[in-house]
Amino acid sequence: MTAANARGTHPRAWLAACGVLFAVAWGGNEFTPLLVLYRLEGLSAQSVNVLLGAYVLGIVPALLVGGPMSDRYGRRPLLLPAPLLGVLGSALIAWGAHLHALLFAGRVFSGLALGLVMAVGTSWVKELSQPPVADPGEPGAGARRAALALTAGFGLGAVVAAVLAQYGPLPTLLPYAVNIVVTVVLIVPALSAPETTVRQTTPGRLRDDLRIPAARHRRFLRVVLPMAPWVFAVAACAYAILPALVAHEVPGNEIGFSGLLCFVALSCGFVVQQLARAVDTPRSSRAVAVALAVTVVGMATASWAAATLDLRVTVLAAGVLGCAYGLLMLSGLQEAQRIAGPDDLAGIIAVFYSISYLGFFVPTVFGALSGSLSYPIMLGGGAVVALGCLLVVVASWRAHLPADAAARTPSDAEVRPPSAADVRPQPDADVHPQPDAAARRSSEAAPQRGSTAGSDLP
């Protein structure tokens, strides 16, 4: 049901949607380096950690409802309110610097905005990056552009907020005022971006739309699910846990150093996403496996930093964790998009992000356990768990590939010369390359939904 309503092509329309992703991501992450500031203002460590995770309470509902609803009603009606919610969130946080309830409410509104742009905006960028809206481009361009816009927003928002709070006037107000201005400016181009999803004229029950069959695809369960929580778990370790551990090592510059760690982590994530195309392939879980391998190294380095409290090791750990974040984000998005069909693209992305944002509760959990376990032990344990997830992903290296990816595996293309049966569309009902044409003809008789989203369900 994907189509461009506007006539002709709009090869740069994806930039407008990316601007919204960038602005809302800026607002969602500007709070993070200021955690140290709120600690200095008198909030307890546990209260600050709760505020860090509070916007997950807005993100998850917005993801799970906004994604499927945008598949039903279109991308624009669901995405364009997001920047306004982000502006409201920033205003509440700026106004309630010393009121825990307003800080909490502001974080929830920021989460609602971020949830909408991550589910709906990511899908919109993907569709604006491909025909008929844009000229044909390289595969995966949409996912990469969306991931880069989010990462750039997360990174620049954190750095600007930290610099303004550490060295500028009105530290609890000015960072949020800047984000409000940036958001208002960047929403204007998005108003003219074309719709890419045809509104359903006879929609079924919304409850049925909220079901995402692709989330039960074996490829999703065995490759995407084990890696998804690590996306923001490594980010939270880099710019929430580590800055708090070493804050007493940089007296007078606590906020600035927190911003530095955010900048290092997200800059590394941004750069590595530019290079990730050399690792990604639709024929295996190589990109996810590489991302989890870097996660293992990052968590181990973070454990080393927590044990030594050495600032150089801390910066190194933030960089490795940032690389892990960038690879995890991009590889997870690409796997999810390959599994999804056009009718539930936003839905499967929403599920992926909802699971990934559970990682933001890691600082809260570690804080609750810190009375009985040290941070080096907990971070080292995280490396062990990440290694276990890596082994699960490797075990499903080429298993349960979506039909179009399975059709391109070397075993299907190289074992025998191509025949007429090879060029027919691959069915959704079987995700493994068939050993012969007869088996393929048999599988083609299986019922199809019209996409790979419903294939290979347990």
N, C-alpha and C positions, 0 to 999 in steps of 0.2 A: 504493500500500500504506500510505498515511498514514491513521491513524485514532486517535481518542482512546480509550484503554482505560477511563478513568474516566467515570462517568455524569455528565451535566450539564455545565455550563461552569465553567471556572476562569479568569475574566477577568484575574486578576493572577498567574497561574502563571509568566508570562514573567519577572516580577521575580526569582523565585528563581533561574532559570537565569542571568539577567544578573548576579546576585550572584556566582556562580561565575566568570563571565567577568571581572568586575571584580577579584576577589581574585587570580586567577591572572595577569592582566595586570599588576597591581600588583607581584607577585613577579617577573615577567619583566623589568620595566623599572626596578626600584629599583637595579639594578646600574649602570645607565648613568651617572647623575650622579656615581657613586663611582669612575668611571674615573680621574679626577684624583687621588682619594685613593690608589688603588693605585699610580699613578705616583709620588706622594710617598712611598709605602711602599717604593719601590725597584724595582718592575717596569718593564721597558723599554716604550717606546711600542708596539713591534710585539707584545709579549706581551699588553699590554692590549687592543689591537685584535683579537688572536686570541680572547681571552676574550669580547669583545663579540659576535663572530660564532659563538662555540662553541655557543651554544644553538640555532643553526640546524641543527646536527647532530642535535639532538633534535626540533626542530620539524618538519622535512621528513618523516622517517619516520612520526612521529605523525600528521601531516596525511594523508599518502598512504595509510596503512593504516587509521587510525582512522576517517576519513570513510566509506569504503566498508563497513567492518565495522559501523559504526553503522546504515547502510542495511540491513544483513543482520540484526543482532542487537538493534537498538534504540538509542536515544540514551542512556538512563540508564546501562546497563552500561559504556558507553565513556566517559561524561563524569565520573561520580562518582569514579573513581580519580584524575582529573587534579589536584584540589586536594591530595590526599595526596602526589602526586609533587612538586607545587610546594612543599609544606612540607619535604619531604626535600631538595629543591634549596636552599632558603633555609638550612636547617640546615647543610648541607655548606659553603656559602659562608661562613657565619658562623664555623664551626669552623675552616676552612682559610684564614683571612685571609692567612697568610704561606706557604701551601703551594700551589704552582701546580697540582698535580695535583687537589687537592680543589676548588679554585676552578673548574677545568675541568669536573670531574664534576658539581659543583653547577649549573653553567650548562647542562649537557646535560640534567639532570633538570628544570630549569626550562623548558627547551625542549620536552621531552616533554609536560609539563603544558600549556604554552601551545598546542602543536600540537593537542592533543585538544580544548581548549576552543574554538579558532578554527574547526576543522572541524565537530566534533560540536555544540559549544555554539551556534554561529551558526545551524546548521540547526534545533536544538531551539528556540531563541528564535523563529525564523521560524514554526515550526509551532505553538508555544504562543501566538502572536499572531494566529492566524486560527481560524475555525470548524473543527471543533466544540468545540475547547477554549476559545476566547475568542469574544467577540462580534465580529461583522463590523467591521472597521476600515478605515482608509485603506490603499491599496496601498503596499507598500514599508515598512510599519511595522516588520516583523520585522527586516529588514536594517538599518534606521536604529537600532532599539533595541540590536541587537548591536554595531553600530559605536560607538554612544555609550558603551556599557558598557566596551568595550575601551579606547577613547580616555580615558575617565575614569580607568580603572585605571592605564593607562600614565602619565597625567599626575600623578595624586595620589601614586602610588607613587614617582615620581621626585622630587617636591617634598618629601614627608615624609622620604625617605631622605637627601636633600641637607641639609635643615635639621637632622636629627638627627646626621648625620655632621659637619657644620660646627660646630654649637654645642652638641651634647649629649655625654654621656659614652659611652665604648665605641663609637667611630664605626664599627668594623668588625663590631660585633655587634648593637647596638640596632636599626638599621633592619630587619634581617632578623627579629628577634624580634617586632617590631610586625606585620610581614606575616604571620607564622605565626599570631598571635592573630586578625587580621582574617580570615584564610582559614578557621580553625576555626569562627569565628562564622557566616560566610556560607554554609558548606556545609550547615548544619542545615536551612534552609528548602528547599533543593534536594532533600532526601531524600524530600519528600512531593509534589514536582511530578509530574504525570502523564506517562506514556510516550505518545509520539505516533506511533511507528512499530511496526507489527505484525511480530513476529519471524517470519522465514521458517520454515515447517514442513518444507519439502523444499528446502533451499538447494542451489544448484549449487556448482560449484567456486569456492573463494575466489579463485583466480587470475583467473577470469572477472569476479568482482566488482571486482577491483582495476583492471580496464580501465574507463576513463571515456570513453565515446563522445562525450559532450558537449564534451570538451576538444579534439576535432577539428572541432567546428562552425566554419564559416568566420567567424561573428560573433566567436567566442572568439579565433580566431587573428589576426583583423585589427583588433579593437577592444580586447579585454581583454589579450591578450598584450603588445602594445607599451607598455601603461601599467602593468602589474602590478609590474615591478621598481622602479618609481619610488615606490611606496607607502612602502617603508621606506628607500629610498635618500635621499629628501628628509629623512626623520626622522633617519637616521644623520648626515647633514650638519648638521642643526640642533643635535643634542644630543650628538654625539660629536666631529665634526671642528672645528666652530667653538669650543667651549669649550677644546679643547686649543691652538688657535692663539692665543687671547687670554689664556690663563691667567696669563702673566707680567705682564699689565696690571692684574691684581687681586690683588696679593700678600696672602696671609693670608685671602682669601675665594674661593679657586679653586673649592672644592666648592660653596659657596653660589651663585656666579655660574653654574656649570654647571647647578645645579638651577633657577636662574632661567630659563635658556635652555630647559630642558625644559618648565618651566611655561608660558612664553610660547608655545612651539611647539604643545604639546598643548592648551592652552586655546584658542588660535586654531582648531586643528583641531576641537575640541569645538563651539565656537560656529558655525563655518561649516557643520558637519553639520546644525545646526538649521535653517539657511537653505537647504540644498541642495535641498530638495524643490521650490523654485521653478525650479530649473534642470533637474531630471531629467525625462525623458520616455521612454516606451518606444518612441517612433516614430523616434528618431535617437540618435546618439552625442554629443549636445550636452553632457551632464554630463561625460563623459570628456574631451571636447575642452576644456571650461572648466578642468577639473582640470589637464590638461597645459599649458594656457596659463599658469596660475598657477605651475606647476612651472618653466617657462622663466624667468619673472620671479624666482622664488625662487632658482634656481641662479645667475642673473646677479647678484642682490643679495648672495648668499653670496660670489661672486667679488670683488665690491667690498669686502665686509667683510674678506676675507682679504688684499686688497691694502693696505687702510688700517689694519687692526687697530683701528678706531674702535669703541668699545663700543656707541655708539648705533646705528651701522650694523649691528653684529653682532646686537643685539636685534631690529632691524627685519628682518634676514634670517631670523632664527629664526621670527618671526611669519609671514612670507610662506611659508616652507617648511612651517610648521605648517598654514596654510590649504590648501596643496597636498596635504599628507598627508591631511587630513580629507576633502577632495573626492575624492581618488584612492581612498581606502579605501571610501567609501560608493558611489561610482559603479561601482567595480569589482565590489563585492558585488551590487549591483542588476543589473548586466549578467549576471553569472554565474548568478544565481538565475532570471532570465528564460529563459536558455538551457536550464537543467537541467529534468529531469522529476522526479517524486516518487521514482523509484527510484535516482537518482544525484545528489540535491541535495547531500548531504554530500560526495560525491566531487568534484564540480566546484568546490565551495568550497575543498576541500583543495588542488586543483591551483592555484587562484587564489592562495591564501595561500603555497603552496610557492614559486611564482614570485616573489611579492612579497617574500618574505624573503631572496631573493638580494641584495636591496639592502643588507642589513646587512654584506655583504662590501666595500662601497665604501670604508670607512675603511681596511681592510686593503690593498686594491688601491692606494689613494692613498698610503698609507704606503710601500708597496714602490716606487712610482714617484717618490716625493718627492725622491730623489737626483738625478733628471734633469729633473723638471718641477716648477714651483712650484704651490702650492695655488691661487692666482688663475687660473692657466692651466687646471688640471684642473677646477676648478669652472665656469669659463667654457666649457670643452669640454663639460661636462655639460649646460649650457644649450643648446648647439647640438644635442647628441644628443636632448634632450627636444623640441626644435623639430621634429626629424626624425620622432619618434614622433607628435607632434601632427599632422603632415601625413599620416601613414599612417592615423590615426584619422579625420581629416576626409574622406579619400578613400573611406572606408567609411561615410559619414554615415548612409545608410538602407539600405545593402546587407546582405543576408543576415540580416534581422531574423527572430527566432523567429516561428512562424506566428501566435500570438495577438497579438503586437505588430504584425506586418505587416497583420493584418486591421483594425487601427485607424488605419492611415495615412490622411492626408487624401486621397491619390490614390484610395484604395479607397472612401472614404465620400462624397466630394464630387463625383466625376466624373459619377455617375449616381444616380438614386433607388434606394433599397434594394429588393431583391427577396427572394423566398423563399430563394434560394440564399445570400443574404448572411448569414442567421441560422444556417445550418448550421455545425457545428464546423469550423474550418480544419484542413486536413491538415498532418502533420508533414513530408511529403516535399518541400514547396516553400515557401520562406520569403518569396517575393515576392508581393504582391497580384496576383491574376490579372486580365487585362483584361476577361474576360467570364465568364458563368456556366458555359459549356461547358468552358472551360479549368479552372475549379475542379472541376467534376464529374470531369474526367479525372484531376486530381491526387488526388482523394479515393480513387481506386482504387489508389493506390500503397500499399505495405505500410507500416504504422505500428508503432512500438514502444509507443505509448500515451502519449508525451510529446514535447515539442519537443527533448529532449536528443539524439536521434539524427538530427535533420533537418539538411539542408544540409551533410553531411560531404563533405570533399574526396575 
